[in-house]
Amino acid sequence: MFDNTRYITRGIKNEIPLELQLFIWNCIDELKGQGKQLDYLQVFELKREIVDDIAMQKIEHRQEVPKYEKTYKILPEGVVSAKIFVIDDNTHSTMLLAEEY
């Protein structure tokens, strides 16, 4: 799973900085590299969080089966708020905004 051609939607291209797109793909690749079982649907919630008066990007990564949750905080160039799905249909993987689903 997630070993195929990767695509992004127009919404991702226009609203999510490349740095965050790459970070999200890397989160999935890390799980694969650890031998973890991946659900076909990966969910990422991006939120702004203030830490010591600095705007940080909070990224919550989760899947339902098997249950997995991990939270990251990074300092990107631009902070965004969005819910992102990454879906694998066995022929390709697509990153899209939740509202594009």
RAGIWO-V864469 format. One record per residue. N is the residue number from 0. RES is the residue in one small letter. OMEGA is omega in degrees with one decimal (* if undefined). NEAR is the number of other ideal C-beta (glycine too) atoms within 12 Angstrom. D_LAST is the distance of its C-alpha to the last C-alpha in Angstrom with 2 decimals. Layout:
n=<N;N>
res=<RES;RES>
omega=<OMEGA;OMEGA>
near=<NEAR;NEAR>
d_last=<D_LAST;D_LAST>
//
This chain:
n=<0;1;2;3;4;5;6;7;8;9;10;11;12;13;14;15;16;17;18;19;20;21;22;23;24;25;26;27;28;29;30;31;32;33;34;35;36;37;38;39;40;41;42;43;44;45;46;47;48;49;50;51;52;53;54;55;56;57;58;59;60;61;62;63;64;65;66;67;68;69;70;71;72;73;74;75;76;77;78;79;80;81;82;83;84;85;86;87;88;89;90;91;92;93;94;95;96;97;98;99;100>
res=<m;f;d;n;t;r;y;i;t;r;g;i;k;n;e;i;p;l;e;l;q;l;f;i;w;n;c;i;d;e;l;k;g;q;g;k;q;l;d;y;l;q;v;f;e;l;k;r;e;i;v;d;d;i;a;m;q;k;i;e;h;r;q;e;v;p;k;y;e;k;t;y;k;i;l;p;e;g;v;v;s;a;k;i;f;v;i;d;d;n;t;h;s;t;m;l;l;a;e;e;y>
omega=<-178.8;176.1;-174.7;-179.2;-176.3;179.3;171.2;178.4;178.2;179.4;177.6;-178.4;-175.0;-171.1;-175.1;179.4;-179.4;179.6;179.5;176.0;-179.5;178.2;-179.4;176.8;-179.4;177.1;178.8;179.5;178.6;177.8;177.4;-178.3;178.5;179.4;179.7;175.5;-177.7;171.3;179.4;-179.0;175.1;-176.9;177.9;175.7;-179.3;-178.8;175.2;177.5;179.5;177.4;-178.6;179.0;178.4;178.2;-179.7;173.7;175.6;-179.2;176.8;-179.1;178.8;172.6;-176.2;-174.9;-11.5;-176.9;178.1;174.9;175.5;-179.6;177.3;170.6;-178.9;179.2;-178.4;176.4;179.8;-179.8;-179.8;173.1;-178.3;170.8;-174.0;172.7;168.8;-172.9;176.0;179.7;179.1;175.5;176.6;178.4;-177.2;173.7;-178.2;173.5;-178.4;-178.7;177.0;-177.1;*>
near=<24;33;15;17;13;24;21;29;25;15;22;32;17;16;25;35;22;18;20;32;32;19;29;41;29;23;35;37;21;20;26;20;13;13;8;22;16;29;24;23;27;39;30;40;26;36;22;21;22;14;14;9;7;14;20;22;32;26;36;25;31;26;28;14;14;12;11;24;19;22;19;25;22;28;21;25;13;19;25;31;22;33;28;39;32;41;31;26;16;13;15;18;29;29;39;31;29;23;14;22;16>
d_last=<19.82;18.37;21.49;20.03;18.95;16.44;14.05;12.30;10.19;12.17;10.79;12.00;15.13;15.95;15.36;15.99;19.59;20.39;22.38;19.45;17.33;20.42;20.99;17.64;18.39;21.89;20.95;19.48;22.56;24.87;23.70;24.25;27.58;28.64;28.13;25.56;23.46;19.76;16.93;14.30;11.76;13.07;12.19;13.84;14.76;16.78;19.47;22.79;25.86;29.48;31.91;35.53;34.65;32.27;28.57;26.79;23.21;22.28;19.64;18.87;17.73;17.22;16.48;17.47;19.65;22.04;21.76;21.59;21.47;22.87;23.15;24.18;25.78;26.37;27.94;25.86;26.83;24.10;22.49;18.92;16.90;13.19;10.86;9.61;8.26;10.41;10.12;13.34;13.84;17.58;17.78;15.67;13.63;10.65;10.10;7.16;7.03;5.47;5.50;3.81;0.00>
//
